Amino acid sequence: MSGMTRTAARELALRLIYEMSFFDLRAEGFLEQHLTDEAFAALEEEDTLYEGLRADDPQLDYVRRLISGVDEHGPELDEYIARYAVGWEFARIPRLTASIIRIAMFELMYMPEIPHAAAINEAVELAKAYTTEEAASFVNGILGSFLRKECGEVWKPLPGSPAPEEPTP
């Protein structure tokens, strides 16, 4: 592999944010343990995402920024998720689904260089890959509502992507 794609970087960030959610660790120490050549080498035989990945890959700066940002802004992101998860108690949202939404919300709020449609579409694709179609619709609806109400934007999906729906329990 000659470098990680942005999509693969988001996937790696999701896996690490999800894993981090089970431990009482801050991002800094967690990243020091997990974004190393040794950690990647240990995982590359069982998972193609890590194949050929090296600690100096430029996309890992993006992964670090996502993980650190989601860690730092976690309570704020969770408050927004709870606000837009109409009919759902935050505690009932599966941890993996919440992790996907946190990443996209962080990108929408704190990474202006990331196109909003890309952040939402990637979140929906991650949800489809790691959860269910229903969860993907839920992610889509929450992020579409968030973008419309908090950012004053109507989400225009990338060609071939579904239109946002209101989240339903």
Secondary structure, 3 states (H helix, E strand, C coil): CCCCCHHHHHHHHHHHHHHHCCCCCCHHHHHHHHCCHHHHHHHHCCCHHHCCCCCCCCHHHHHHHHHHHHHHCHHHHHHHHHHHCCCCCHHHCCHHHHHHHHHHHHHHHHCCCCCHHHHHHHHHHHHHHHCCHHHHHHHHHHHHHHHHHHCCCCCCCCCCCCCCCCCCC
